[in-house]
Structures are given as structure tokens and as C-alpha cells.
Amino acid sequence: MNYFVHGVTKTGGKLHAREIGEYWNFDEAVAVARQRIDDFLYREYQRSVWHGVTPQKLLMLYKQAGEAILIVPKVHSATFVPQFDHLEYAAAKCKEICASPAAPPKTTPAKA
């Protein structure tokens, strides 16, 4: 069964959805969804790490500015459809990211 991956954002009080892609199976769709969430979280972590970001703050950033990732089957049927909870995944990933030690920021040597 094919699955669509959609990204939903909220801008100016309105929801905007876009199709990220169509995938042959649920596992491929989940891998893409996780990668989208990971990219956002790692980017925000790098921006915020030196300000004392916690897993809770990172998750709040995702909820406020990240893309809600939805996976839907191409053909709707009465059979069981696996689920992907983007918030559950993001919360676990925030804990994982914040638990790892951060590297110090790169500095450029001063020119004489």
C-alpha cells in the first residue's frame, strides 16, 4: 500500500498543508517523517544549545514552529492502518538530543 507524507504548519493563524512525497510502504514514509523532524530539532538545538535548551524547550519550539508530519494511506480502506505520532517521536528525540554532550561553538582565529 502506498502512503503520502504531508507537512502541516500554522502561519498567521491558518493551517497550511503540503505534500512531502508518496512512498511505497509505511516504513519508508516513517523514515522520511522522522528525518524531517530530526532536521528541524537538530537545527533548533544547534541554535539554542548555548542558551541552556532543555528537552521541554526544544519540544515547545517544535510545537510552535515545526512541521506536523502526517502519514496517510493512498487508498482508504477498512483494514488496519499503522499510525505515526509525530509529537511522541519528537518528544523522545528531544530527550535524546539534549542528553548528548554538545560540542563547543567553532571560533574563527583573530587576524593580526
Residue pairs with C-beta under 8 A, 6 or more apart in sequence:
1 25
1 26
1 73
1 74
1 75
2 22
2 23
2 24
2 25
2 73
2 74
2 75
3 22
3 23
3 25
3 26
3 28
3 29
3 71
3 72
3 73
3 74
4 19
4 21
4 22
4 23
4 29
4 71
4 72
4 73
4 74
5 19
5 20
5 21
5 22
5 23
5 29
5 32
5 33
5 36
5 69
5 70
5 71
6 17
6 18
6 19
6 20
6 69
6 70
6 71
6 72
7 17
7 18
7 20
7 36
7 67
7 68
7 69
7 70
8 15
8 16
8 17
8 67
8 68
8 69
8 70
9 15
9 16
9 66
9 67
9 68
10 16
17 70
20 32
20 36
20 69
21 32
22 74
23 29
23 32
26 71
26 82
26 84
29 71
29 84
30 71
30 84
33 69
33 71
33 84
33 86
33 89
34 89
34 93
36 67
36 69
37 62
37 66
37 67
37 69
37 86
37 89
37 90
37 93
38 93
40 62
40 65
40 66
40 67
41 58
41 62
41 66
41 90
41 93
41 94
41 97
42 97
44 53
44 58
44 61
44 62
44 65
45 53
45 58
45 97
45 98
45 102
48 57
48 58
48 61
49 102
50 102
50 105
53 98
54 98
55 91
55 94
55 95
55 97
55 98
55 99
56 94
58 94
58 97
58 98
59 90
59 91
59 94
62 90
62 94
63 87
66 90
68 86
69 84
69 86
70 86
71 83
71 84
73 81
